[in-house]
Amino acid sequence: MYIGSRESETNFGAVYGALNDTVLTYTYIPRDENDRIISLPKAEARLGRNLRAGRFPALLGQMLQISSITYHTPSHRLLVTSRHPDHFVCTSTPVFAIDEHIDSTPSFSNNLVPHRLEYRRAPKGQVNTCVPAPEAASDLIGVLGTSRGIYMLRHDCTVGLLTPPLSRKGAFMGSPQEKEEHERMSITPAYGGEVFSLDYLRRNPKEVVVAGGRSNRIDLIDMRAPRDEWAWIQHQSSAAHVKSVGDNEILVAGPMSAMSIYDIRYSNKRCSQPSTSTSTYPVVTFPEYKNDAHIHHIGLDVQTDYGVVAAAHDDGRVALYSLYSGTRLRFMPDIDTQGGGNGLLNDRGTAAEPQRPPVVKCLMFQTLPGDRHPSLFVGEGSQIKKYSFGVRDDDDNKKGVATEE
């Protein structure tokens, strides 16, 4: 799931999603005069023929086993990756036709799909994730985490190997010196195997990529330095998510209910330094985070301006945590993702459920055009819900308020 905002030439914002992990669709996010999301029929009545000219949600294409949807702002390209080896990566360039006389509302003919799709076949392996490159990294569109290491995605949509992968038999594919150093390590580096999550380091967005995967090592891939000088930290579990949340801070979340923030200034300084069974000491822990075993398809996003992380739990709930203290933020009233008491952001957790709800796969903070503050978008089944947050005065204190739209 990706929520588009300023990259669109409209004042709506747009949502891109993958139905059943195979059907890539998009639609606009129409809102009323109070900036609350309204249904498409209501939007048609309000905005007239210009919105009715298009078919929403619009089908963009089909890809097997879609693994990520992201957007590269400098080149205005949507990036879609797949775990299926025949698809690998698709880039899409939105083509908007604007009628300036009707509130900058998008206008499409009935047969026009407003994107151009370009597919690229994968090298050996599967793609688990894609992170778009920041504007500072002008030579790349993004980096790809695959089952066989990390690849660079260039502007011409060709790919190149960024890190040496492991062969199928586990032999290290590198120089004899690199192989010797690799064999000295008791824990496989993240970049040498299956990579689940990537992010650019905020302090050096052009040169340093943070990588996490099936190994519990988190590698800091500095493209300015030789490979044997790359630093790393050691998490408690595999890394389903890695996020750069400060100049020196990295958030890592994964199974075994392990979510922590580490200061990279206390990392191991050389990639060839032998690993131990002891995890790197975190600066912030999240003791209420719940994820026993999920590596794929469990949502997480951070909002660093407000110091908040939204994390899906394996019981179907979503919780908000403070990036500064690791404490879980409480809200009133509790928010339901479904009827019957499945409480999203439910801090009590006392409702008896008839069956275990599915894990929320997609979470994203985004500020839509016209909004003053970011909202949390939750991908739940075939629905995407928006939650806005504020503060309500109570008799004795102030409590957070979440409003569903």
N, C-alpha and C positions, 0 to 999 in steps of 0.2 A: 504494500500500500504506500502511495505517495500522495501527499496533499500539496498541490501547487498553489502558489500565491502570486508573488510579484513577477514571476517569469511569464505569466499570461498577460496579454494586452487587454484583458477585460477587467472589470471591477468585481468579478464573481469569485475567483479562485476555482480550482478544479480538483477532482479526486481521481486517481488512477488506482485500479485494483485488479487482482487476479482471482476470478471466480474458480473455485475448485483447483487452484494452482495451474490452470491451463488456459483460461479465457481472459485475455487482457482487455479491459474496458475502461472507459472514462466517462465522467459526467461533470457538469458544472455544479456549483454549490449556490443555488439561488437563496437570497435572504430578503426579508421584508424590510420596511422602513426602520425597524428597531434592531436590525442586524441579526435577527433570529432566522435560522434555517427554515425554509418552507418547502413543501412538496413541489414537484415539477408541475402538476396540474395548476396549483395556485400561482406558480411563477409564470406559466403560460397566460393565465388570465390577467396577470398584472403587467407583463411585458409585451404581450401581443405576438404578432406574427413572427417577429425576429427570432424568438426562442423556439416557436413551433416549427420553424424551417428545418431544424435539426432533429435527429433521432437520438434520444438520450435514455438510458446510457448507451454510448456508442461503442461498437465492437471494433477494437484496433487490430486484433489478430489473435492467433492461437500459438502457444508454445507449451510444450510438455514440461511439467515440473518447474514452474517459475519459482525462482529462489529469492529474487530481490527486484525492487523497482526504485530507482533513484533518478535524480535530475542534475545535469551538469549546467549550471547557470551561465558561465561564460560563453559556451557554444550553443545554448538553448536546445539541449538534446536530452530526451528521456532515455535512460539506460535500463534495460531489462535483461536479467540473467536467468539461466536455466541450469538445472542439474542434469538435464538430458544432453548427452554428448553431441547430438546432431544439431542442437540449437545454440548452446553456449551463450551468446550475447546478441541482443538486438538494440539498435539505436533508432530513435524516433524523433523526428523534427516536427513540432507542431506548426501548422499552417492555419492561422486565424484570419477570417475575413470580418472586418469590423464595420458596422454601420454607425458612424459617428453621430447620427441624428437620434438614436434611440439608446441613450444612456450607456454607450460603449458595450452594448449587448452583442455577444457573438452571433454571427449569421452564417448558416451553412445551407447548401442545397441538400435535397433528400439523399442524393447518391454520393455526396462528398464525404470521405473519411478524412478528418482534419489532421492527419499525420502521414508522414512518409516513413515507411519501415525499411530498415536495412538489417539483414541477418548475416551473422558471421559464424562459420562452423568452428567448433571447439578443437583445440589440441586434445591429446589424450587426457581423460579425467573429466570432472564435473565442476561447475562453478557454484559455490555456495553463497557468495556475497560480492557486492561491488560498492566501492566508495568513490564518489566523484571527486576529481582533483580540485583543489582550491585554485583561485585565479592566479596565485603566485606560481603554481606549477604549470606554466603555459604550454609545456611540451606534451602534456598528457591530458586525456579526458578523465581517466581514473585508474584505480588499481583493482584487480580481481583476486579474490581468495578462492582457490580451487582445492581439489583433492590431491593435487600434485604441486603445491607451492603457490607462489604469488606471481601474477602476470601484470604487465603494464598494458593499458588500452590507449593507443595513440589516436590522434585526431583523424587519421584516415581509416580508423576502425581496425587496423592491424594490431596484433598482440605480440608481446615479447616477454620472455622470461625475466623476471626481476630477481628471483631467488632460486637456488638449486633445490629441486625436489628429491624425495626418496624414490628409488625404484620400487617396483612391485615386490621384490624380494627383500626390500629393506636396506639395500646397499646404498651408500651415500654417493650421489652423482656430483662429483666435484674433483678438484685436483688431489693428488696423493697427500699433500700437506693438509688440505681441508678434511680429507677423509680421516687422517690420523687424529686431528683435533676433534672431529665429530665422535670418534669411537671413545675418546676420553670422557665424554659427557654421559652421565647416567640417564638423562632425560632428553628426549628428542626436541629440538627447537621447533617452535610453532611454524616457522617458514619452511621447514624441511618436510612437512607432512600435510595433513588435511587442515586447511585454514577456514575457520568459521566466521571470523569477524576482523575488520580492519578499520583504522581511522588514521587521519593525519594529525600529527602532534601540533597543538595550537601554537606552541612557541616557535617551531620550525616547520611550517606547513609545506614548504617547498621541498624539504630534504628528508624528513623523518616520517616513517609510517609505523604505526603500532599494529602488531599482528597477534591474534590469539586463535587457538585451534584445539584439536583433540588432546594435544599435550597440555600440561599445566604450566608451560613456559610461555611468557608474554615477551615477544621480541620487539626491540626498538631498532628498526631497520633504517640506518642512516646512510643514505645514498651518496654521501660525501666521503665516507670512510670505508676501509677494507672490511670484508665480511667478518673477519676474526676479531674486529674491534666493536662489533655491534653489542650494545648492552641488552640486558634482559632482567625480568623479575619472575618470581615463581609464585603462582596462585595456588589455592587449595584444590582446585579441580580444573577440568577442561573449561575453556572460555567460549561461552555462547555469544558474549558481547564484550567488546572493548570500546571505551569512549574516552577521548581526551577531554577532561573537564577543567583544565587550568594549564598554566604554562609548564608546570612540573607534575601535575596530578593526572592519573589514569584510573578510570573506573573499570573493574572487571567483574563480570557476573557469569555464573554457570551452575551446573548441577551441584549436588550436595548442599544446596541452599547457601552457596558461597558467593557473596557479593561484597567487594571491598574496594577502597581507593588506596592507591600506592603513590608514593613520591619517587619519581624516577631518579632523583639525585642520590637515592640510596640503593640503586640497582646494582647488579653485578656488571662491572665495567667492560668485561671482555666476553665475547660469545664463546670463546674456547675455555673459559673457566669452568671446571667441573661442577655439575649440579649436585645438590644434596637433597635429602628427603624433607628438609625444613623449608616452609614457605617464607617468602619475603614478608617482613612485618608491615602490616597495613597501617595507614594513618587514620582511616575511617572504616568502620565495619557496619554492616546492616543486619543485626541479629534477627529481625522479623521477616527477612526475605525468605520465601518458600519456593524452592524448585529442586525437587529430589533428583530428577534424571533427565530433564529436557535439555537438548542441545540445539536442535532445529525448531523453528516455528514457535518461539516464545518471545513475546514482545518486550521491548525496553527502549526508552528514549530519555534524553536529558534536556533540561532547560537551564543552562548555566547562568543566564542573566538573573534568574529568580532562585537559583540554588536548589533545584528540584530534579529528582529522577522518578520517572513513572516505570514501574516494573510489573509485568504479568506474573502471577503466581500459578503453580501447577494445579490449584483447586478451582481455577476459572476466574479468580478475582484479580483486580489490579490495585496496586497500592502506590501511594506517593511517599517519597522519602526525602529528607533533607540531605543535600550533598555535604553540608558542613558538619552535621552531628551523626548522621546515619539513622536518626529516629524516624519513625513512621508518622506521617502527618494525619491528623484526625479531621473528619468532616461530619457535618450534620446538614440535612438528613443523609442517611446512607443511600447510595445510588444503586439501583437495580439494573443489571444488564439484560435480564429476562424477567418475565413474570414468574411469580412463585418464590421470590426471595433470594435469587442469586445475586448477592450484593457486591457490586463493583465499588471498590474503595470502602468496603464494609469493615470497620475497625473492631466490631464485636465478634463476628464469625460464629454466631450462635444458631442461625437458622438451619433447620434440618432440610437437606436437599433430597428429592426423590431419586436423583441420579447425579453422578459427578459431571459438572458442566465442562465443556471443552476449554482448553487453554486459549487465552487471547493471543493471537499470533502477531498482531500488528499494533504498534503504538507510535504516535508521532505528535510532537508539539509543533504548532504552526500558527502564525498570525495572519488572518485573512485581511484582504484590503478593507480598510475602514475600521478595523478593530484596533483598540488601543493596547490590548494584552494578548499573549498567546493563549490558545485553547488546546486541550488534549483531544486528539482524534483516536478513537478506539475501533479497530476492525474486528467485528464480532460476527462470524458466519458470513452471510451475504449482506450484512448491514455495516455501515460506518456511522458511529455516533460521535457527536462533538460535545465536550464538557468544558464549560467556562467556570472560572473560580474567582471567588471574592472573599470578603470578610463580613460577617454579620455580628452585630453587637448582641451579646447575651446578657443575662442578669448579672452574672458574676465575672465573666470573661468574654473574650472574643473567640469564635470558632470559625473554621473554614467552611465555606459554602460551595457546593458543586452544583451547577445547573446544567441539565441535559437539554440538548437541542436536537 
